[in-house]
Amino acid sequence: MDNVAYLLTCSDTSRDAFVLAKLDQSAKLRKEIGRLLNEWIEAEALAMLGDMIREIQHTTVAVQQPALPDFLQPRLRQPR
């Protein structure tokens, strides 16, 4: 509310300076939001790519190395 009171009482020159300062602040914030949005999108895309690669590798390994029947599975030595 302080800004409203100031704008109602200040000179035209001061009001113009105030408006320009707020437009400059707005432009800087818009630029920062755009930078953060791009960073967020890149992080999400890389996470999705990582999931896709993991899924492909697990699928490829499962296809290339079929499970052996139980009687061919190596026996683990029991600790003495």
C-alpha positions in Angstrom: 0.0 0.0 0.0 3.0 2.3 0.5 3.6 2.2 -3.2 0.0 3.4 -3.9 0.3 6.3 -1.5 3.6 7.3 -3.0 2.2 7.2 -6.6 -0.7 9.3 -5.5 1.5 12.0 -4.1 4.7 12.0 -6.2 5.5 14.2 -9.1 5.1 13.1 -12.7 8.9 12.8 -13.1 9.1 10.6 -10.0 6.1 8.5 -11.2 7.7 8.0 -14.6 11.0 6.9 -12.9 9.0 4.5 -10.7 7.2 3.0 -13.7 10.5 2.5 -15.6 12.1 0.9 -12.5 9.2 -1.5 -12.1 9.2 -2.4 -15.8 13.0 -3.0 -15.5 12.4 -5.2 -12.5 9.6 -7.1 -14.3 11.9 -7.7 -17.3 14.7 -9.1 -15.1 12.3 -11.4 -13.3 10.8 -12.6 -16.6 14.4 -13.4 -17.8 15.2 -15.2 -14.6 12.0 -17.2 -14.8 12.8 -18.2 -18.4 16.3 -19.3 -17.3 14.9 -21.4 -14.4 12.2 -22.9 -16.7 14.9 -24.0 -19.2 17.0 -25.4 -16.4 14.0 -27.3 -15.0 13.0 -28.7 -18.5 16.6 -29.8 -19.1 16.7 -31.6 -15.7 13.4 -33.3 -16.3 14.5 -34.4 -19.8 17.8 -35.8 -18.6 16.0 -37.7 -15.8 13.6 -39.2 -18.4 16.5 -40.1 -20.7 18.3 -41.8 -17.8 15.1 -43.9 -17.1 14.8 -44.8 -20.8 18.4 -45.9 -21.1 18.2 -47.9 -17.9 15.0 -49.6 -19.2 16.6 -50.3 -22.6 19.7 -51.8 -21.0 17.7 -54.0 -18.6 15.5 -55.2 -21.5 18.6 -55.8 -23.7 20.4 -57.7 -20.9 17.3 -59.8 -20.2 16.9 -60.7 -23.9 20.6 -61.4 -24.4 21.0 -63.5 -21.3 18.0 -65.7 -20.9 17.7 -67.4 -17.5 19.3 -70.8 -17.1 17.1 -73.7 -16.0 17.4 -74.5 -12.3 19.5 -77.6 -12.9 22.1 -75.5 -14.8 22.3 -72.7 -12.2 25.7 -72.6 -10.4 25.6 -73.9 -6.9 26.6 -71.5 -4.2 29.0 -72.9 -1.6 27.6 -72.9 1.9 29.9 -71.3 4.5 31.5 -73.7 6.9 
